[in-house]
């Protein structure tokens, strides 16, 4: 009971267990954060011949493969409510304390979630414990975040992201076994609206909803957003943004911070 009370104390009003309050920023999330088909294909390939899957930090279910038997874990009630009709029912639980027996699933998926975990090492151990096969992690490399033009307009947001996302080396060490790390190019028309998805479409980040769907913005003050919007609008109107970054508008893909980790189980 004491452990449960301590766990509950780390949750927000809607059950969110990470550092961001999805009760405040979650509404409308699924409108902006839709599954990008090229990322879906990469995840599907990484899962191989798995038949059963645990999706940890499942959110609105963006990257859940529909061809598998999926069990979802999501602590936020706001995010669970946005899961589409036909999606797997989401269990109210956290990554650090998965309510499943050892080796219960063929594979585990964690997409855009490890930076939310209260205890990364424990969460990774739990993922490895319940997976018979691969643990697949979609995340961002904090060392590569400064490649984005956003660093010139909202450096506080980039600094926040860099502080929150775990280093790739820490993920590799924490999950154990044989781990491959693959960079995922971001397509120009990317439909999953994390910040780098707008690398060639800066106007879209003037939408407050698009920013709210990126949790890093919830950690900076309103003065940062006001300055960002004011400066970006002015630079788009004057042509200053295009003078420096205009080539991005026609670049088919952007090699940003997105990484796909595939961790195979340790040899017996």
SELUM-612636 format. One record per atom (N, C-alpha, C, O): z, x, y. Coordinates in steps of 0.001 Angstrom, whole numbers, padded with zeros to 6 digits, always signed. Layout:
<rs>
ZXY/...
</rs>
This chain:
<rs>
+000000+000818-001204/+000000+000000+000000/+000000+000850+001252/-000683+000524+002222/+000764+001947+001245/+000798+002810+002421/-000575+003361+002720/-000992+003401+003878/-001302+003799+001663/-002648+004321+001867/-003546+003251+002475/-004345+003542+003365/-003415+001985+001986/-004247+000917+002503/-003929+000637+003962/-004837+000417+004763/-002642+000645+004318/-002262+000399+005699/-002793+001490+006609/-003228+001211+007726/-002762+002753+006133/-003298+003854+006925/-004805+003708+007091/-005346+003988+008161/-005485+003267+006028/-006926+003068+006096/-007257+001971+007092/-008167+002118+007907/-006506+000853+007027/-006749-000251+007934/-006527+000159+009377/-007203-000341+010275/-005580+001069+009611/-005281+001492+010976/-006439+002245+011604/-006540+002329+012827/-007315+002793+010766/-008451+003534+011292/-009640+002626+011590/-010659+003088+012103/-009518+001336+011273/-010620+000416+011456/-010544-000291+012811/-009471-000460+013390/-011718-000697+013293/-011787-001479+014520/-011666-002961+014176/-011422-003322+013025/-011838-003805+015175/-011652-005226+014969/-012557-005834+013921/-012155-006779+013242/-013769-005324+013767/-014694-005913+012788/-014698-005140+011488/-015503-005422+010600/-013802-004162+011363/-013714-003399+010127/-014369-002041+010173/-014208-001256+009239/-015120-001729+011251/-015771-000427+011354/-014760+000683+011109/-013640+000633+011617/-015155+001678+010337/-014216+002723+009961/-014583+004085+010520/-013876+005062+010276/-015682+004167+011271/-016088+005448+011836/-015558+005617+013246/-014604+004951+013648/-016187+006517+013995/-015719+006774+015349/-016349+005831+016361/-015891+005764+017502/-017387+005101+015971/-018048+004158+016880/-017596+002735+016567/-017355+002390+015410/-017485+001918+017606/-017038+000538+017471/-018247-000379+017359/-018841-000760+018368/-018611-000732+016125/-019800-001562+015930/-019554-003022+016265/-020503-003801+016349/-018306-003406+016458/-018040-004738+016977/-018617-004861+018390/-019072-005929+018799/-018590-003740+019130/-019107-003728+020493/-020589-003408+020557/-021321-004024+021332/-021047-002442+019743/-022424-001973+019876/-023355-002484+018781/-024566-002281+018859/-022807-003147+017758/-023622-003575+016628/-024546-004748+016862/-025634-004771+016287/-024167-005751+017698/-025069-006888+017883/-026460-006453+018358/-026588-005676+019305/-027482-006958+017695/-028854-006597+018041/-029339-005306+017421/-030490-004921+017627/-028480-004620+016657/-028830-003326+016073/-030100-003403+015238/-030980-002550+015350/-030188-004435+014398/-031318-004520+013473/-032640-004787+014187/-033705-004587+013604/-032587-005232+015434/-033815-005437+016199/-034490-004108+016512/-035717-004004+016513/-033668-003090+016778/-034182-001780+017183/-034229-000776+016041/-035053+000138+016057/-033350-000933+015044/-033264+000055+013967/-033841-000549+012690/-033114-001033+011822/-035159-000506+012604/-035851-001023+011431/-036297+000146+010541/-036443+001266+011030/-036511-000095+009267/-036863+001005+008368/-038247+001572+008683/-039234+000837+008720/-038309+002864+008904/-039575+003553+009142/-040266+003796+007788/-039685+004451+006923/-041489+003286+007586/-042133+003391+006270/-042245+004811+005729/-042086+005013+004525/-042514+005801+006578/-042644+007166+006052/-041305+007684+005537/-041266+008464+004585/-040207+007255+006158/-038886+007652+005673/-038551+006903+004382/-037936+007461+003474/-038959+005641+004309/-038754+004856+003093/-039426+005545+001911/-038840+005657+000834/-040657+006006+002116/-041392+006676+001039/-040694+007960+000606/-040618+008256-000587/-040184+008724+001572/-039497+009977+001255/-038219+009704+000460/-037908+010422-000491/-037487+008672+000851/-036263+008327+000126/-036587+007856-001286/-035916+008236-002245/-037604+007039-001405/-037985+006532-002725/-038348+007683-003659/-037964+007681-004829/-039085+008662-003147/-039453+009824-003962/-038207+010616-004360/-038109+011105-005485/-037257+010738-003429/-036044+011506-003707/-035180+010839-004771/-034489+011523-005526/-035214+009517-004837/-034394+008790-005815/-034977+008862-007224/-034290+008560-008200/-036220+009254-007326/-036825+009466-008636/-036818+008216-009494/-037230+007144-009051/-036342+008360-010740/-036387+007246-011686/-035081+006456-011737/-034824+005752-012713/-034258+006567-010702/-033005+005808-010661/-033284+004308-010748/-034282+003816-010220/-032391+003597-011419/-032491+002144-011531/-031362+001439-010782/-031549+000341-010257/-030208+002065-010735/-029063+001498-010015/-028702+002430-008866/-028714+003652-009013/-028377+001829-007705/-028150+002612-006504/-026947+002085-005748/-026772+000874-005607/-026121+002993-005264/-025057+002654-004324/-025479+003125-002942/-025744+004309-002739/-025540+002196-001992/-025890+002527-000615/-024597+002552+000202/-023991+001511+000450/-024187+003739+000611/-022906+003919+001309/-023140+003896+002818/-024051+004556+003318/-022325+003143+003533/-022563+002977+004967/-023879+002263+005175/-024713+002691+005973/-024060+001167+004449/-025371+000530+004315/-025855-000151+005585/-027053-000393+005731/-024954-000463+006501/-025363-001124+007730/-026127-002410+007454/-025728-003215+006613/-027234-002594+008174/-028055-003791+008004/-029046-003669+006857/-029878-004553+006656/-028962-002584+006107/-029792-002448+004907/-031158-001860+005128/-032070-002101+004337/-031326-001080+006205/-032661-000596+006566/-033372+000162+005454/-034566-000043+005238/-032666+001028+004751/-033351+001909+003800/-032988+001621+002346/-033087+002501+001491/-032575+000403+002074/-032275+000040+000699/-033570-000250-000063/-034305-001163+000313/-033858+000494-001107/-035063+000219-001898/-034963-001146-002575/-033980-001433-003259/-035955-001967-002388/-035926-003312-002952/-036266-003329-004441/-036070-004344-005109/-036779-002205-004967/-037159-002184-006372/-036012-001767-007276/-036180-001712-008494/-034839-001469-006701/-033697-001022-007489/-032586-002074-007487/-032570-002986-006661/-031674-001920-008421/-030461-002738-008428/-029468-002068-007477/-028900-001025-007800/-029262-002671-006308/-028501-002038-005232/-027126-002672-005077/-026976-003893-005111/-026130-001815-004908/-024806-002222-004453/-024592-001556-003105/-024783-000347-002972/-024199-002327-002112/-024041-001796-000761/-022565-001741-000380/-021776-002601-000770/-022205-000708+000392/-020871-000576+000960/-021007-000498+002469/-021720+000366+002980/-020334-001386+003194/-020391-001396+004655/-019095-001981+005223/-018799-003152+004983/-018319-001193+005967/-017041-001694+006486/-017152-002607+007695/-016211-003348+007977/-018261-002585+008420/-018387-003365+009649/-018884-004780+009363/-019955-004963+008784/-018101-005779+009771/-018506-007167+009586/-019742-007499+010415/-020590-008274+009973/-019855-006924+011612/-021024-007167+012462/-022292-006687+011781/-023319-007364+011821/-022223-005520+011158/-023400-004985+010488/-023706-005756+009206/-024872-006003+008898/-022685-006134+008465/-022924-006920+007248/-023620-008232+007582/-024457-008709+006816/-023272-008814+008724/-023851-010101+009111/-025330-009997+009447/-026027-011012+009463/-025824-008789+009717/-027231-008610+010078/-028116-008254+008888/-029316-008027+009043/-027521-008208+007708/-028321-007892+006534/-029272-009052+006238/-028867-010213+006296/-030532-008748+005921/-031527-009815+005757/-031304-010645+004506/-030633-010214+003568/-031866-011822+004504/-031815-012683+003320/-032427-011949+002137/-033492-011342+002250/-031752-012011+001021/-032238-011352-000179/-031709-009955-000380/-031883-009378-001453/-031055-009389+000644/-030481-008047+000494/-029250-008119-000393/-028630-009172-000541/-028912-006990-000975/-027729-006922-001815/-026484-007266-001003/-026392-006916+000174/-025543-007940-001619/-024284-008228-000948/-023551-006925-000661/-023509-006032-001507/-022981-006818+000520/-022294-005586+000913/-020801-005705+000670/-020170-006680+001078/-020243-004712+000004/-018811-004637-000260/-018122-004051+000965/-018604-003076+001542/-017004-004635+001365/-016219-004141+002488/-015360-002979+002008/-014279-003180+001455/-015853-001762+002224/-015139-000564+001778/-015631+000613+002612/-016565+000475+003402/-014998+001769+002432/-015357+002963+003190/-015794+004070+002244/-015462+004055+001059/-016541+005026+002775/-017095+006112+001961/-016007+006929+001282/-016191+007411+000165/-014876+007083+001958/-013811+007947+001444/-013026+007338+000290/-012241+008029-000358/-013230+006058+000031/-012473+005381-001023/-013366+004332-001671/-013178+003133-001465/-014327+004783-002447/-015295+003878-003067/-014661+003181-004268/-014134+003846-005160/-014706+001849-004300/-014016+001096-005359/-014843+000944-006634/-015054-000165-007124/-015308+002076-007162/-016155+002063-008342/-015728+003182-009281/-015185+004192-008836/-015967+003011-010574/-015598+004064-011528/-016524+005273-011441/-017581+005220-010811/-016119+006333-012066/-016904+007571-012093/-018260+007327-012746/-018360+006617-013747/-019313+007929-012162/-020671+007858-012706/-021139+006410-012892/-021789+006088-013887/-020811+005553-011948/-021152+004135-012068/-022598+003834-011704/-023114+002776-012066/-023272+004754-010988/-024620+004490-010477/-025556+005651-010815/-025130+006799-010951/-026824+005324-010944/-027815+006375-011174/-027926+007290-009957/-028138+008494-010104/-027783+006729-008757/-027956+007509-007535/-027137+006891-006409/-026740+005727-006468/-026896+007703-005384/-026201+007259-004177/-027063+007600-002972/-027642+008685-002899/-027145+006667-002026/-027870+006866-000779/-026907+006752+000393/-026060+005859+000424/-027037+007659+001359/-026255+007593+002602/-027212+007907+003742/-027562+009068+003955/-027640+006880+004480/-028624+007097+005540/-027993+006826+006912/-027426+005760+007150/-028104+007807+007797/-027566+007715+009158/-026114+007231+009147/-025751+006320+009892/-025297+007841+008305/-023914+007386+008199/-022885+008510+008096/-021733+008295+008472/-023243+009697+007606/-022217+010717+007350/-021482+011130+008616/-020334+011567+008538/-022115+011002+009785/-021450+011362+011033/-020391+010336+011426/-019610+010564+012351/-020367+009198+010716/-019370+008173+010981/-018129+008300+010093/-017109+007663+010357/-018215+009107+009057/-017121+009164+008100/-015905+009862+008687/-016021+010890+009354/-014744+009288+008427/-013497+009869+008932/-013199+011211+008271/-012728+012138+008930/-013468+011314+006989/-013176+012530+006226/-014441+012885+005441/-014681+012347+004360/-015242+013794+005995/-016537+014114+005399/-016392+014648+003979/-017093+014191+003075/-015507+015594+003772/-015353+016203+002445/-014985+015168+001394/-015532+015163+000291/-014059+014299+001746/-013638+013262+000806/-014778+012293+000521/-014985+011898-000627/-015522+011906+001566/-016643+011007+001366/-017715+011604+000466/-018268+010911-000388/-018007+012876+000651/-018998+013543-000189/-018520+013645-001633/-019301+013463-002567/-017241+013934-001808/-016700+013982-003174/-016794+012621-003848/-017112+012531-005034/-016520+011561-003093/-016618+010218-003649/-018069+009883-004026/-018320+009297-005080/-019009+010251-003172/-020415+010004-003484/-020821+010722-004761/-021498+010155-005620/-020402+011975-004876/-020728+012746-006075/-020042+012157-007309/-020618+012144-008397/-018825+011676-007138/-018052+011133-008263/-018730+009918-008890/-018756+009788-010114/-019281+009025-008060/-019816+007769-008603/-021288+007859-008978/-021851+006893-009494/-021922+009007-008727/-023354+009161-009008/-023585+009952-010284/-023039+011041-010459/-024400+009396-011176/-024827+010154-012356/-025941+011123-011998/-026065+012194-012591/-026737+010739-011034/-027900+011534-010641/-027813+011971-009197/-026754+012416-008754/-028900+011856-008449/-028946+012437-007105/-028109+011669-006081/-027941+010452-006160/-027596+012430-005121/-027032+011873-003899/-028031+012217-002792/-028314+013390-002550/-028557+011201-002130/-029598+011378-001116/-029003+011049+000248/-028463+009962+000453/-029106+011989+001173/-028503+011842+002500/-029583+011990+003568/-030269+013010+003631/-029726+010975+004399/-030608+011033+005564/-029730+011235+006791/-028864+010410+007082/-029953+012330+007511/-029081+012672+008632/-029871+013488+009648/-031080+013677+009511/-029168+013964+010663/-029775+014816+011683/-029083+016171+011704/-027873+016268+011498/-029853+017199+011951/-029328+018554+012054/-028872+018781+013497/-029705+018819+014402/-027576+018931+013723/-027111+019082+015111/-027686+020307+015803/-027771+020340+017030/-028084+021321+015027/-028635+022539+015614/-030036+022333+016185/-030527+023172+016939/-030687+021208+015825/-032067+020966+016270/-032171+019865+017323/-033278+019535+017749/-031061+019296+017747/-031100+018156+018658/-031657+018493+020032/-032206+017621+020705/-031525+019736+020455/-031975+020113+021796/-033497+020210+021900/-034021+020510+022973/-034206+019963+020813/-035666+019927+020875/-036167+018701+021641/-037315+018671+022084/-035310+017698+021795/-035699+016456+022441/-035693+016588+023965/-034848+017282+024531/-036646+015913+024625/-036680+015901+026092/-035439+015236+026675/-035125+015413+027852/-034732+014466+025842/-033549+013764+026322/-032480+014721+026839/-031644+014337+027657/-032503+015965+026363/-031497+016927+026809/-031592+017182+028307/-030599+017552+028934/-032777+016990+028892/-032951+017198+030330/-032452+016017+031150/-032189+016166+032343/-032318+014844+030531/-031979+013624+031257/-030569+013115+030945/-029922+012515+031804/-030104+013346+029749/-028764+012910+029347/-028157+013970+028433/-027963+013717+027244/-027855+015152+028968/-027304+016212+028123/-025993+015811+027468/-025647+016336+026409/-025260+014890+028078/-023998+014446+027486/-024228+013718+026156/-023418+013816+025235/-025338+012992+026074/-025659+012280+024833/-026001+013273+023727/-025541+013136+022594/-026807+014268+024067/-027156+015287+023078/-025902+016047+022634/-025736+016327+021446/-025036+016375+023566/-023800+017083+023225/-022919+016233+022320/-022290+016742+021393/-022878+014935+022598/-022099+014031+021759/-022650+013990+020343/-021897+014078+019374/-023981+013855+020225/-024604+013839+018908/-024347+015142+018156/-024032+015128+016966/-024483+016254+018849/-024288+017559+018208/-022858+017718+017713/-022616+018365+016693/-021923+017135+018427/-020519+017221+018034/-020213+016317+016848/-019362+016647+016023/-020889+015194+016754/-020579+014216+015715/-021278+014514+014386/-020678+014360+013322/-022533+014937+014441/-023257+015174+013195/-022736+016429+012502/-022613+017472+013143/-022430+016353+011215/-021983+017547+010499/-023112+018553+010322/-024277+018181+010180/-022749+019831+010332/-023737+020881+010093/-024340+020704+008703/-023656+020296+007765/-025615+021013+008584/-026282+020886+007285/-025596+021754+006236/-025472+021352+005079/-025156+022928+006634/-024469+023816+005687/-023195+023181+005155/-022848+023377+003990/-022490+022422+005989/-021267+021756+005542/-021576+020650+004546/-020826+020439+003593/-022671+019951+004762/-023073+018909+003814/-023452+019524+002473/-023048+019034+001418/-024228+020594+002522/-024658+021261+001292/-023452+021766+000505/-023373+021586-000710/-022517+022397+001208/-021333+022933+000534/-020445+021812+000005/-019876+021930-001080/-020325+020726+000765/-019415+019650+000389/-019892+018823-000779/-019075+018319-001549/-021197+018669-000931/-021718+017828-001999/-021848+018599-003305/-021737+018013-004382/-022081+019904-003224/-022161+020728-004427/-023436+020505-005223/-024266+019664-004876/-023576+021276-006300/-024761+021175-007137/-025966+021814-006475/-025831+022599-005537/-027130+021476-006966/-028381+021992-006417/-028856+021052-005319/-029124+019878-005574/-028960+021569-004092/-029304+020730-002946/-030579+021245-002293/-030709+022436-002011/-031515+020338-002056/-032703+020664-001276/-032607+019974+000084/-032083+018866+000201/-033119+020647+001099/-033090+020116+002460/-034526+020061+002967/-035220+021077+003008/-034958+018883+003345/-036341+018660+003786/-036345+018102+005207/-035639+017137+005502/-037139+018709+006082/-037338+018141+007408/-038311+016972+007329/-039331+017053+006644/-037996+015886+008030/-038875+014721+008042/-039542+014601+009406/-038860+014338+010396/-040857+014786+009483/-041554+014585+010755/-041403+013136+011220/-041451+012211+010408/-041223+012946+012498/-041031+011617+013073/-042370+011135+013614/-042946+011797+014478/-042889+009998+013135/-044198+009526+013612/-044112+008963+015028/-043057+008495+015457/-045210+009011+015735/-045257+008564+017125/-044837+007107+017286/-044176+006758+018264/-045213+006261+016345/-044881+004838+016426/-043670+004489+015571/-043561+003366+015079/-042773+005428+015392/-041593+005234+014546/-040871+003937+014915/-040581+003701+016088/-040580+003092+013912/-039941+001802+014177/-038426+001858+014016/-037736+000881+014306/-037909+002982+013560/-036459+003157+013496/-036024+003824+014798/-036246+005018+014996/-035406+003046+015678/-035199+003506+017046/-034005+004397+017295/-033196+004104+018176/-033870+005482+016543/-032913+006515+016957/-033568+007288+018102/-034774+007168+018320/-032788+008069+018823/-033274+008612+020103/-034602+009351+019981/-035493+009155+020808/-034748+010198+018963/-035956+011010+018843/-037191+010170+018506/-038319+010636+018671/-036985+008937+018035/-038125+008067+017735/-038940+007763+018981/-040098+007359+018883/-038345+007955+020154/-039023+007674+021418/-039559+008943+022071/-039740+008994+023288/-039811+009959+021264/-040220+011248+021821/-041486+011132+022672/-041634+011863+023651/-042398+010230+022317/-043626+010062+023079/-043718+008728+023792/-044770+008374+024324/-042609+007980+023806/-042586+006646+024428/-041310+006512+025271/-040457+005676+024975/-041185+007318+026295/-039919+007371+027041/-039539+006049+027688/-038352+005768+027855/-040519+005232+028056/-040232+003952+028713/-039315+003065+027869/-038529+002285+028407/-039422+003191+026547/-038641+002316+025677/-037148+002590+025759/-036341+001709+025463/-036773+003793+026155/-035349+004093+026292/-034764+003571+027605/-033566+003718+027849/-035583+002974+028434/-035056+002293+029612/-034442+000946+029231/-033741+000333+030036/-034697+000496+028033/-034109-000735+027501/-032669-000435+027084/-032436+000396+026206/-031715-001104+027706/-030306-000864+027385/-030008-001171+025921/-029147-000525+025322/-030702-002142+025338/-030493-002456+023928/-030907-001316+023017/-030249-001052+022010/-031996-000639+023363/-032440+000510+022572/-031404+001620+022618/-031150+002282+021611/-030804+001824+023790/-029761+002846+023895/-028515+002428+023112/-027898+003249+022435/-028154+001167+023207/-026948+000691+022518/-027083+000836+021006/-026077+001001+020316/-028306+000778+020478/-028523+000941+019041/-028381+002394+018597/-028503+002695+017410/-028125+003285+019536/-027811+004690+019242/-026363+004916+019662/-026050+004945+020852/-025488+005075+018681/-024050+005021+018956/-023577+006102+019917/-022532+005933+020544/-024307+007206+020057/-023870+008275+020959/-023717+007778+022391/-022858+008266+023126/-024548+006803+022799/-024463+006292+024164/-023135+005590+024425/-022717+005470+025577/-022469+005129+023376/-021197+004436+023574/-020056+005400+023887/-018952+004972+024225/-020322+006698+023774/-019289+007699+024030/-019403+008316+025423/-018549+009109+025818/-020435+007964+026161/-020597+008497+027517/-020345+007366+028512/-020507+006192+028178/-019958+007715+029706/-019616+006711+030694/-020827+006025+031283/-021950+006508+031139/-020606+004883+031959/-021723+004153+032564/-022457+004963+033623/-023632+004721+033901/-021751+005934+034216/-022424+006750+035226/-023517+007607+034601/-024512+007908+035261/-023349+008009+033332/-024376+008790+032639/-025612+007919+032415/-026736+008357+032660/-025403+006690+031950/-026535+005789+031743/-027244+005459+033055/-028473+005425+033117/-026465+005221+034088/-027070+004892+035383/-027902+006060+035903/-029005+005857+036413/-027380+007286+035779/-028120+008465+036223/-029377+008655+035393/-030446+008943+035931/-029248+008491+034073/-030387+008625+033169/-031494+007652+033551/-032649+008045+033718/-031131+006381+033689/-032142+005370+033970/-032789+005596+035331/-034003+005461+035478/-031980+005939+036318/-032508+006169+037668/-033477+007343+037689/-034556+007253+038275/-033094+008441+037052/-033949+009634+037080/-035211+009444+036256/-036296+009847+036676/-035074+008819+035058/-036245+008636+034217/-037244+007690+034880/-038447+007949+034859/-036764+006614+035459/-037673+005699+036157/-038426+006431+037268/-039635+006263+037431/-037697+007240+038022/-038320+007959+039132/-039357+008960+038626/-040439+009080+039199/-039022+009684+037540/-039941+010693+037024/-041164+010078+036356/-042248+010661+036390/-040999+008910+035753/-042162+008221+035190/-043077+007713+036310/-044302+007782+036207/-042464+007208+037369/-043258+006699+038489/-044007+007813+039215/-045144+007624+039649/-043360+008984+039346/-043979+010088+040093/-044921+010921+039237/-045740+011674+039763/-044807+010787+037912/-045606+011610+037000/-044916+012887+036583/-045489+013690+035846/-043678+013091+037048/-042960+014325+036729/-042679+014437+035230/-042780+015522+034656/-042323+013301+034590/-042060+013358+033144/-043331+013754+032408/-043292+014609+031523/-044444+013147+032759/-045693+013442+032067/-046177+014856+032333/-046831+015458+031482/-045866+015383+033487/-046268+016754+033782/-045622+017729+032816/-046240+018709+032402/-044365+017454+032458/-043637+018352+031557/-043809+017969+030087/-043906+018845+029227/-043848+016680+029798/-043777+016228+028403/-044934+015325+027992/-044924+014786+026885/-045913+015150+028841/-046966+014182+028579/-047730+014400+027289/-048251+013446+026712/-047805+015634+026827/-048528+015905+025580/-047890+015195+024390/-048545+014964+023373/-046609+014850+024520/-045922+014158+023429/-046460+012750+023212/-046307+012187+022128/-047083+012181+024227/-047565+010806+024111/-048651+010655+023052/-048843+009560+022523/-049356+011719+022736/-050428+011654+021737/-050164+012547+020534/-051024+012682+019664/-048989+013154+020473/-048675+013990+019312/-048362+013075+018129/-047470+012234+018238/-049067+013210+017001/-048883+012266+015880/-047482+012261+015312/-046965+011209+014934/-046860+013436+015248/-045505+013530+014721/-044718+014547+015533/-045281+015398+016222/-043410+014433+015430/-042504+015343+016132/-041537+015931+015113/-040883+015197+014373/-041449+017249+015078/-040501+017918+014183/-039177+018054+014915/-038920+019051+015589/-038353+017048+014770/-037072+017006+015450/-035931+017420+014546/-036016+018416+013827/-034863+016644+014590/-033643+017023+013871/-033475+016307+012541/-032508+016577+011829/-034380+015405+012177/-034192+014582+010991/-034297+015415+009708/-035226+016203+009528/-033314+015214+008826/-033268+015954+007561/-032952+015021+006401/-032158+014089+006533/-033591+015288+005254/-033317+014568+004021/-032751+015557+003010/-033423+016513+002621/-031527+015325+002593/-030871+016171+001603/-030876+015453+000263/-030572+014263+000192/-031217+016164-000783/-031194+015627-002133/-030328+016548-002971/-030675+017705-003208/-029198+016022-003416/-028218+016808-004175/-028214+016366-005632/-027824+015244-005955/-028645+017252-006492/-028615+016983-007912/-027224+017311-008457/-026537+018167-007900/-026798+016650-009531/-025465+016929-010056/-025340+018337-010600/-026316+018887-011109/-024159+018934-010503/-023955+020280-011060/-024259+020307-012545/-024037+019327-013255/-024764+021428-013001/-025039+021571-014429/-023739+021499-015214/-022704+022017-014796/-023825+020837-016373/-022617+020682-017214/-022204+022024-017789/-021217+022104-018520/
</rs>
